[in-house]
Amino acid sequence: MATASEFEEDIAAIVRSTTVATLLETITLATGMGFATVARVTDARWITCQAVDHIDFGLRPGDELDVETTLCHEVRNYGEEIVIDDVHSDPHYVDHRCPAQYGFRSYISIPIRQADGSFFGTLCAIDPAPRQLKQDRILSMFRLFARMIGEVLDNDTALTQSNAALTQERALAEQQEQFIAILAHDLRNPVNALTAGLRMIERRIDDSQATQLVGLMRASVNRMALLIENLLDQARKRSGGGIIIERQANTHLDAALAQIIAELQAVAPDQQINATIDLPVAINCDAPRISQMFSNLLANAVTHGPEGIPITVSANIEGGDFVLAVTNGGPKIPEQMLPTLFEPFQRGGDRPSREGLGLGLFIASEIAKGHGGTLLVTSTDQQTTFAFRMTMAPAP
């Protein structure tokens, strides 16, 4: 025999619905009947899901009756409605044991079915006094309410499934983010080892071609390190930690930017990069983060800028603001891409084979926000410019 716990979800679905409570109250008002209920009915169980009781019949959600003593059992078996105005004058039910056992004279029970046709239970009402129930308006009302309750159950099932799927997706996303964070963290050590090894090799070789090759390898390793940092920053952002910005006066930002240009130029030797860097004063910023942002912007320009059209870089002071801009040639960024351009894992569709994870612009944008600055994009049919602007706040 089934346990009560197997019907908890059915009961809860009906109890959760304010619509069902309103329908039951409407039935008592429209018919004068003292007790109206939605019952879950199976071949072996009759369970109250929700009830309005003005005659102290005594049933609450979860309470049961012996199913074989109820007329709802017959409704389930035969799939037909039962309507009784007065048991005393009804030839079929005048001697039936159910009215005598439960003390009612008027009774109505309408089957509740769900969208797939399955039988859920009944919408029924009883009263110790005779009631005029065999009327078109009364029967139409009960049938309509039974259909509405079936829809309530279907909607609740759909919502429960949707919530379960959402919970599962969130759990999966969290696991994926944890995996990415752990992977990125663990990749740091081998990348650092490669960097150190390449530096040692570079100091011990005299051959110019070998030196150039090591330079290319170092540039690739630096790109790997940047990708790892981007992944870690994304994981921190998702976990609520945010990107940490530690600002201080820096007089060597120009050298750091020039180093990044040299590294990317080594990776893309055929892509001309023209730079104008004029920083005569100390910049109050987080220099490693500004370098990371610049590396992302310049790598993006190298990816999207067509060969033969130089990339231009400028870093200077304009009207008391520090401005860093990267411009590449090529077609205009499609308008539909602009609203999500700085969101994570958003990649363009022009050259997908040369793209990364779509984190570069997102991280750059977050670094700009962390400095209290802005990162804006302007794109025409000839060129695209990403410009970072930050007020030159005094050094702490």
N, C-alpha and C positions, 0 to 999 in steps of 0.2 A: 504494500500500500504506500502511496506517495506521502511524503512528509510535508508538513506545513511550509517548510523553508523553500520547497520547490515552487510555491505559488507566491512567494514574497514579492518577486518582481511584478507579477500581474497585479497584486494588491497595490503595490507602490505606484504603479502607472496610473491607476484609477484615482488613488488618493491625491496624487500630485496635481491632478487636473481640477482647476476651479470650475471649469465648464461642466464637468459631471455633477458636482455638488449643486450647481445652479439648475441643471436639468431636473435633478431629483426633487429639489424644492419646488420647481415649476409644476411638476406632476402632482404633488400634494395640493398645491393651490388650485390647479385647474380641475382636478377630479374630486377633491374633498377626501381623498384616501389618506389614512394616517401613517402608512409605512410604505416607503419606496426604496428600492435597492438595486444595485448592480451586483450580480452574483457570478462567480466563476464556477462553471459547472462542467464536470467531467463524468465519465461513466461511474466513478467511485466517490466523487467529492462534490459537496456544495459549500462554497466558501463566500462569506460576505466580503465584498471589496470596498463598497461605500454605501451608506444608508442615511436616509432622513427618517427619523422615528418620532412621531407625535402621539403614539399610542402605547409607548413603553413595551414594544415587542421584545426589545432587549438584545438586538444584534448589532455588533460593531465590527469594523474591518478586522478580518482574521477569524471571526467566529464562524462555526460550522453547524450545519444541520445534516442529519442522515439523508443522503441524496435520494434514497429510495422512498422516503416519506414525503418528498416534495413533488409538486406538479412540474417544476422546472426539469425534472428528470424525464418526464414525458415530452416536454418541448424539445429537449436535446435528442431523444430517441427518434421522434417522428418529424422533427424540423418544422413544426406547426405552432402557431400562436394558440394560447388558451385565454379566453375572455369569459368571465362569469360576472353577470350583474348581481345575481342573488343565488347562492348555493341552494337555498330551500326550494326554489322553483326551477332549478336546472336539472333536467332529467338525467343527464350523464354524470353529474357530480354530487347529486343530493345524498347519495349513500357512500361517497368516497371518503376514505379514512383521513385524507390530508386536511380538508376543511375542519373536520371535527377535532383533529389533533392540535391544530394551530389556532383555532377559534376565529376564523374569518368567514364572512358571507360574500364579500365581493373580492374579485381577484383578476389580475391580468399579467401575462408573461409573454414577452416578445424576444425572440432570439437575437443575439448580438453576434455578428460575423465580421471578420476582418477582411482586408482587401483580397487575400488569397482564397477566400471562401471558407476558411476554417472557423469552426464554432468556438466562441470564447465562453459564452455564458448567456445570461438573460437579464433583461430589464424588466423587473416585476414590481407589483404593488399589491398590497392587501389592506382590507379594512373590516372591522367587525360588523359594519352596517352595510346594507345594500347600496350600490352605486350604479348610475347609468353609464356604463362603459362601452356598450355596443353602439357607438355613434361614430360617424365618419370622422368628425373633427378630433375625437379622443384617440381613435385608432391611428389616424394619420400622425397625430402628435407623437404617440409612442413609437411608431415605426421610424419617424424622422429622428427622434432622440436616439433610438438604437443604432441607426446608421452613423449618427454623429459620434457616439461612444466608440463605435468600431474605428472611425477615423482618428479619434483621440489615441486609441491603442496603436494604430499604425504609425502615427506621427511620433509617438513616444518611442516606439521601436526603432524608427529611423534615426531619431535624435540620439538614442543610446548607442546605436552602432556607430554613428558619426563621432560621438564623443570618445568611444573606445578606439576608433581608428586614429583620431587626433592625438589621444594619449600615447598610443603606440608610436605614431610618427614623431612625437616630441621626444619620447624615450630614445628612439633610434637616432634622431638628430643629435641628442645630447651625447650618445655613445660615439657617434661619428666625430663630433667636435673634440671629445676627450681623446679619441684616437689620433686625430690630427695634431692636437696640442702635444701629446706624448711623442708622436713621431717627429714633429718639428724640434722638440726639445732634445731628443736623443740624436738627431742628425747634427746637432751643433758640434759635438766632439769630433766626429770624423772630418767635418768640414774645417774645423780649426786645425786639426792635424795636417790636412792637405795644405792649408795656407802656410803653416810653419815649415813643412817640408819643401814647398816651392821656394820659400825665401832662402832656405839653406842651399838649395840647388842653384838658385840665381847668384848667390855669392861665390860659388865655386867654379862657375863656368866662364870662359872667355869668348867662346864662339858666338858671333852676333846672331846667327840664325837660331841657335839654341836659346839664346837669351830672349829673342822675339817669341819663340814658341812657349817658353815659360811665362812670358808676359800674358800671352793669350790664355794659358791655363789658369793663371792667377785671376784674370778678369772673369773667367767662367766660374771659378770657385767663389769669387765675390758675388756674382749673380746668384749662385746657389745660397750663399749666406743671407742675401737680401730676401730671397723667397722664403727662407726659413723664418726670418724675423717677421715677415708679413703674416705668415701662418700663425705665429705665436701672438702677434698683436691682434689678429682676428679672434683667436681663442680668448684672449684677455677681454676683449670688447664684449664678446658674447656672454662671458661669465660675469659681467658687471664690473670688472676691474678697470676697464678703460685703458687708454694709452698714456703712459706716464711721461710727463714733460718736465724737464729740469732745466730751467733757463739760467744762463749766466753770460756775462760779457765775453764775447769771442772775437779775437782779432785775426784769426786764421781761417775764417769761414771760406774766404776766397780760395785758399789752397785746397781745402776739402772738396769744394765744388770742382776745381780743376782736376783733382785726382779722379773723381767720378767720371768726368768727361773722358779722361785718358783711358780709363778701364773700358768704358762702352765703345770708345773709338777702336780699341784693340779687338773687341768682339765683332764690330761691324766696320772693318777698315775701308770699305767702299762707300760708306755713308759719311758725307762731309758734315762736320759739326763746327759752326762758327760761334764763338763765345765772346761776349763782352762783359767782363766782370770788373766792377768798379766799386769797391767797398772801403772807403777811406777811414771809416770809423768802426769801432767795435759794435757788433750786433748782439743785442741781448736776446739770446735764443738757446734752444737745446740743439747744439750743432750736430750731434749724431742723428737726431730726428730730422733736422732740416736736410741733412745729406741723404737720409733714407727717402724723404719725400722727393728730393731732386732726382735721385737715382730712379725712382718709380716713374716720374714724369718723363725723364729723358729716355728710359727704356721703352716707354709707351710711344714716344715720338719715333724712335728707331724702328719699332714694330710697324707702325702705321705710315710713317713717312716714306714715300716712294724714292727709290734710288735715283740719283741725278739731281734731286732738289735738296739743297743744304738745309740742315736743321739749325735754327738760331737760338742761342741761349743768352739771356741777359740777367744780370744781378746788379742792382744799384739802389741808390737812395732817391726817392721821388717825393718831394713835399713832406719830408719827415717820416716817410714810410719806407720800409724795406720791401723791395719788389723783386721777385724771382719769376722769370717767364721762360717758357719753352715753346717754340713754334716749329711745326713741321708742315710740309706741303701735303697735297693730296686732296681728295674729294671732301665735301662737307659731311659732317657727322649727321646722320638722319635725325630728323626732329623727334621721332618716336623713341630714340635712344637717350635723348638728353635728360629726361626726368629720372632715369635709373643709372646714369653714367657713373655716379659715385657710390653706388650700392655694391656690396660684395658679391662676387661670383657672377658679375654681369660682363659679358664679353661681346665685342662687336662681331658682325658676321662677314666682314670683308675678307679677312685673312685668318681664319680660325687655326690653321696649322701652325702659325707663328705666335700664337697667344699663350699666356700662362693661365693662372687660375682666376683671373679677373679680380684680384685683391689689390693690385697696385694703386689704382685711382682711389679706391676706398680708403686705404691706409693713408695715402697722401692727403685726402680730405680730412681724415681724423687728426692728423698731425697739424694741419692748418687750423682746425678748430681748437686744438689744444694750446696753440699759441695765441688764441684770440684773434686770428686772422681769417682771411677768406681765400678760397681757391675757386676761381671762376674759369669757365671755358667759353671762348668765342670761336665760332667755326663758319667759314665761308666756302665758296666753291673752289678757292685757291689754297687756303691754309687753315690750320687749327692752332689756337694758342691756349695754353693753360698758364694762368698767372696767379701766383701767390702774393698776397699783400698783407703786411703786418705793420702796425704802428710801432714806431721805434720807442718803446717804453724804456725808461731809465733802468740801468742794471741795479739789482738789489745790493 
